[in-house]
């Protein structure tokens, strides 16, 4: 089965950039949605960015448009989230996720495979 592992988080000052990576193993599917979510304690997990392996345009939360970019041409090779001009409100645990054999939804419940999360702290 598919396994995902995030990396690249850390504690940074506002305005700094980070690149998160999602390592993917066990991917044998023809189509998937690649996505990044984030969550803070006691709050609902929210979508940050999605990207279909079918080549459709990525989607972004309004709060990160123009600052974050999701990229990755083939899910089996992993995918990434480039985060520029980080703000304190971006502080969260960031999760990568995929939905197999599908285009991109936006609800966490629609994603079947999740990484363990990587902490991003912006001050």
C-alpha positions in Angstrom: 0.0 0.0 0.0 1.0 3.6 -0.4 3.0 5.2 2.3 3.8 8.9 2.7 6.5 10.7 4.7 6.7 14.5 5.1 9.9 16.3 5.7 11.3 19.9 5.5 9.5 21.6 8.4 11.2 23.7 11.0 11.1 26.9 13.0 11.6 30.1 11.0 11.1 33.8 11.1 8.4 35.4 9.2 9.3 36.1 5.6 11.5 33.0 5.3 10.9 30.2 2.8 10.6 26.5 3.4 10.2 23.6 1.0 8.3 20.6 2.3 8.8 17.2 0.7 6.4 14.2 0.6 8.2 10.9 -0.1 5.9 8.3 -1.6 6.4 4.6 -1.6 4.2 1.7 -2.8 2.5 3.8 -5.5 1.2 1.6 -8.4 -1.8 3.6 -9.5 -2.5 5.4 -12.7 -4.0 8.5 -11.2 -4.0 10.3 -7.9 -4.6 13.6 -6.3 -1.6 15.0 -4.4 -2.4 17.4 -1.6 -1.1 19.3 1.3 -3.1 20.0 4.4 -2.3 21.7 7.7 -3.7 21.5 11.2 -3.2 23.2 14.5 -4.2 21.7 17.9 -8.0 21.7 18.4 -8.7 22.9 14.9 -10.0 21.1 11.9 -7.5 20.0 9.3 -7.6 22.3 6.3 -6.5 22.0 2.7 -3.5 24.0 1.6 -3.0 22.9 -2.0 -4.0 20.1 -4.3 -2.5 18.8 -7.6 -3.9 16.2 -9.9 -1.5 13.8 -11.5 -3.6 14.2 -14.6 -2.2 17.6 -15.2 -5.1 19.8 -14.2 -4.2 23.1 -12.6 -3.3 23.1 -8.9 -5.6 24.6 -6.3 -4.7 26.6 -3.3 -6.3 27.9 -0.2 -6.9 31.7 -0.4 -4.6 32.3 2.5 -1.6 30.9 0.6 -2.2 31.9 -3.0 0.7 33.6 -4.4 3.0 32.4 -1.7 2.9 28.5 -1.8 3.4 26.2 -4.8 2.6 22.5 -5.0 4.5 20.5 -7.6 5.3 17.0 -8.5 4.8 15.4 -11.9 4.4 11.8 -10.9 3.2 10.7 -7.4 5.6 7.8 -7.3 8.5 10.2 -7.3 7.1 12.3 -4.4 5.8 15.8 -4.4 6.5 19.1 -2.7 5.2 22.3 -1.3 7.3 25.4 -1.7 6.3 28.0 0.9 7.5 31.5 0.4 7.0 34.6 2.6 5.9 32.6 5.5 3.6 34.2 8.1 2.9 33.4 11.7 -0.6 32.2 10.7 1.1 29.5 8.6 2.2 27.8 11.8 0.8 24.3 11.8 1.6 20.6 11.3 1.6 20.0 7.6 0.5 16.8 6.1 0.8 15.4 2.7 -2.0 13.1 1.4 -3.1 11.4 -1.7 -6.4 10.2 -3.0 -5.9 7.2 -5.3 -7.5 6.8 -8.7 -9.1 10.1 -8.5 -8.9 13.8 -9.3 -8.7 16.3 -6.6 -11.3 16.8 -3.9 -10.6 19.2 -1.0 -12.0 17.4 2.1 -9.6 15.5 4.3 -12.1 12.7 4.5 -11.8 12.1 0.8 -8.1 11.3 1.1 -7.1 7.7 1.9 -3.4 8.0 2.5 -1.6 10.3 4.8 1.9 11.2 6.0 2.7 11.6 9.7 3.0 15.4 9.5 5.9 17.9 9.8 5.8 20.9 12.0 6.2 24.4 10.6 6.5 27.2 13.1 6.7 30.8 12.0 7.4 33.6 14.4 
